[in-house]
Amino acid sequence: MANMDLNHANELYKSERYKEYMSYCLSFEEIEDGEALLNMGICYFYGRGVGKDIEKAKACFEKATKKDF
């Protein structure tokens, strides 16, 4: 399995290309980066690029905290 390119992910997020960001992140089976998980949680929480989903946001936030982020 390929590793996530964090620079690419951050570029998508910072340029507010949320749909592309989420599609990119969700293409990976497991996300190991705390910042990526936090940003995914924010996208789910506010419905940026994906449907608003508080439960998925909460799960991402919890995973991010376990990564010390």
N, C-alpha and C positions, 0 to 999 in steps of 0.2 A: 504494500500500500504506500502511496506517495505521501510525503510530509507536507503539511500546510505551509505555504509561503506567507509568513506573517507580514512581510512588507507589502505584498499584494493585498492581503486582507485589510491591513490598516489603510492603504491607499483608497480602497473601495469605500470603507467606512467614513474616512475623513472627507471624501468628496461627495458624501451623502448619496451614494449609489447603493442604497440599502437593500434593494431587491437582489442586485448582483452579489452584494456582500453575503446575504443570507444563503443564497443559492450556492455560493462558493463554500461557505462554512459547512453547510449541510451535506456537501458532497463527501465529507470525511466521516468515517465511522466513529472516530473518537477525537474530541478536541482537547488538547492538553494545555493550551495557553490560557491563562487566567484573564488576560485582557480581551481576548477573542470571545471568551464565555461571557464576560461582563457586557461587551457590546452586543452580543446576541440577545442577552437578557433585556437590554434596553430596547432593542428592536421589537422583541415580543411584547414588552410592556406597553410601548407606545404604538404598536402596529406599523412599524416602519419596514416596508418591503415584504412583510408577512401579515397575516391576520393577527389582530391583538389576541394574546393568549397569556393571561396572568400566571397560570400554572406552569407553562413552559418557561416564562420569565423567571419565576421563582426557582425552578430547577437549575437554570443557567446561573443565577446569582449564587445558589448554594454550591454548585460545582466550582465557581470562580473563587469563593472563599476558601474552599479546600485546597486551591492552588496558591494560597497566600496572596490573593490579589484583592 
